[in-house]
């Protein structure tokens, strides 16, 4: 059975040394006034979070996978043994309120802290963590655009965790393409709406863990235009609340079935039938897509953290196994008294382990930088600083989602590989990590869609301004450090890569504007472009981490080898992972032409995009 | 539910146009005399094979996954519904005898043909196909090194499929490292041996599909030396045969449990307890490892064909879905009458599909080239030709195993991705392909072990002679075609890559001999080296296929676009997949140094390989 210890040493390094977060957060009155960004308090909370997930959630991970969720004839759903009890402890300890608004019962802690909590939750038990995770997304959207009336009634219950939330977007014929949804809303004339339709793939869509479930539903109001411009967002509770916030009458939304999935079996993935269910408008009519994006952006970072958390726990278990498993000999022998040497001595095993460590620690650094930027975006007193942080968040969110889930899946697969045949056997738990990690690349916008969001919307739409801002920050770092005796070599490689990213962007941008095939050029380049971009970001973070670590080593402050580990992992990253950009540069350059094949190649009877 | 049509058009192209196989086989008296290599006969057999797998095995694939195998208290095992009935049809139709020796009831068809059968079986139903697959491995070893007495008694039963076979190698503490196995054999003094020990992960190890199971077991004879030099191979039947070949007394081997696995659930993966079971020596005492390699080499190609077959079927289903699923718009619209365009118009979807097509068709070409080389190695009248073919088989076998299973898994994952959220749901069947494909990278020697076999044993051990022979063949092709107006560009890239492979080999070879760290350098380079080598082989085959196809196009013989598809897929391969070698060249060059990290990085308390 897999084990897990929260990587608190690394997290504290990032908070205090890489990000200098307590000082940054102290500049923001919201945290200063609430006294929630004190370094000691943050560490104490994270220590407590580690204890909770290690003690309560890790033991439920395999149980949840084996038992799954059960739907009963009345549409009610039972979650796996222990899930509800753990959730009760979780919300009573205040974790659902961690970064929420104190006006609604929240604790007002920084996103930086809740971001770490989410990583830890995902390492411990992804399926369980999705119940509070979806609630948090619903909280964010409602908090941002809901009316005071809705907020006063629903937010305290969501913040306390008594009620959970969902996002209801997908329909059988409409996944990526939400413009063609068929769920309808009819104005009841009394301030409520009648919502009807079928939603599928609703995570945490029905369960027994909370007394009420607050669905946020995309639907088209009667008379609204076709396409994404005619979609509104509605709040549809499972039980209609009474005026004093108690659970009242059952609403017309029922779980029609649960999906049987490859993984995340402990989470109930529901088909929900809305049959004239009473709904309440959230935000403005026909602005549902914009409003939903508030949830989706939070959910995208949250999905990236699934990749991060699963990569970390898979790595930890592979590391433990590699030290324990005796097989074959090294030259020279390291373990002469036993029949064989531990497999961690074999370079190829080290390569797989270091891949896990290098991707995970860079991903964690990126996610925490992003989370601190969200804090800055929302709470910094200086408007320019808020804008700059917001741009960075917009730019990094699709990378956080796609690059971290792709890498997390890769780490899970390689960690399973280290177990040999045992990795394929359920009782070892490694194959569950692979199955659970796979969904992160698919949902909340497939990673292909993230790539289009990055290249099309985030980079090209504003003429590359956000990218240039980031590139400028990198160039400053490069200029200051390319002569450094320890990290200069990596910094030079990083500088070249960043410039190459700029020139690639220019080339694709020009193709994009060159005619009707422009959109195809963006589509053809996007996935490789996101990976290239991800490496530039990780390269920047590894170079910065190595610089900090080397300073500690030089100052004689590396008693346990932690900082040497950082320096060596940076070297591994730049020599063994970063070179992937060489291939990506070539495939991006090849463009759409090799993809614009004759339609008969695919057995199509009529020509589609080729004449 | 997934569907499958055997890719007969492509297979016939490879047999007749790429390999000119009927003419090659006609040079071999074994096939000429048996009249089993006639082009029309081979095609007829393959058409029949396609009908069988499509009709009988495809419908059992999901059933096998859902039901799995059940072990009863007496150690007997029930296979999924329909498995036994399909097996009865299969063996009665003569498929188990296809390429077997006519002296033992075989049909004496070429390996080239049985290789295709195995690909088709694996596309249709990997778990089912492993029952006859393991039998075939046992057949090969027994046929090669068994005594006449053993062969006369057992081979007819295995060839007819009445009895199946297994390979019993792995023990709980010994996977890759067979030198440390603990299973013992004691000489009974009557020509038999008493075999005792526990073997795990035995595919098709116990089942109800045949009346007897013939286990080939690695064990150490009392008094034999430690390590791999003291291991012998024993035949241990589940039931001891009577003198006239009927099933007799029950032998002392019992299934202790079945594993619960990530995939291939329809195959019984057994723990077998041998308790003084009666065994018969196969081949020579203490030569068990050598003898077992006969089985293992066959099994490695067979495992590669699992990757190939799963890639093909995953690709076919993703292609069908991509044509059917309407989502988002292309610019310009291709489907104005519907709400959206089929997703196959989006370049990134085409990229994923073409990845499947390009890897699969090159893999098929390599596997069939290898199979024809096996025929040549065994049956060519010219000794030099046999030697040359044998060298090629030795060189290509680890590539076939590792490169095809890695690519097959990658294709399965990308094909699942094309389904979006539906790909994660069991009923669509795509996630089963991913789970089933994963094992191919692990068993029969992990792909890391294949890489060591390639670089260490097959390339460096004979001073690069086998590699040079292949490189010479490639150079000849490059010299003849680098000016070609259609394929010259690819041929030039191939020539450079082949030369680079040579120089990389030289560098790693020199490091390997440079001192005690030499072995680590080989270990550090091996996995990336195998992928580089795989691309050189696939590049050679794509260039050759494109050349043939272009000639047909130029001659006006491409009515259905098949040849244009080959030319365009070659272009895709060289521009979008082949550039991976740029990254691999860099990571190989980086060597072992970045992996030789301080042991404290891994939390090791004592130094292992670093001082």
Interface residues (C-beta under 8 A of the other chain):
Chain A: X170 X173 X174 X175 X176 X177 X180 X200 X201 X259 X260 X261 X262 X263 X319 X322 X323 X326 X327 X328 X330 X331 X332 X334 X339 X340 X341 X342 X344 X345 X346 X347 X348 X349 X350 X351 X353 X354 X357 X413 X416 X417 X420 X421 X423 X424 X425 X426 X427 X431 X434 X435 X438 X439 X441 X442 X443 X446 X447 X448 X451 X452 X516 X518 X519 X520 X521 X523 X524 X526 X527 X560 X561 X564 X565 X568 X569 X571 X572 X575 X576 X579 X580 X581 X582 X583 X586 X587 X590 X592 X593 X594 X595 X596 X597 X598 X600 X601 X602 X603 X604 X608 X609
Chain B: X170 X173 X174 X175 X176 X177 X180 X200 X201 X259 X260 X261 X262 X263 X319 X322 X323 X326 X327 X328 X330 X331 X332 X334 X339 X340 X341 X342 X344 X345 X346 X347 X348 X349 X350 X351 X353 X354 X357 X413 X416 X417 X420 X421 X423 X424 X425 X426 X427 X431 X434 X435 X438 X439 X441 X442 X443 X446 X447 X448 X451 X452 X516 X518 X519 X520 X521 X523 X524 X526 X527 X560 X561 X564 X565 X568 X569 X571 X572 X575 X576 X579 X580 X581 X582 X583 X586 X587 X590 X592 X593 X594 X595 X596 X597 X598 X600 X601 X602 X603 X604 X608 X609
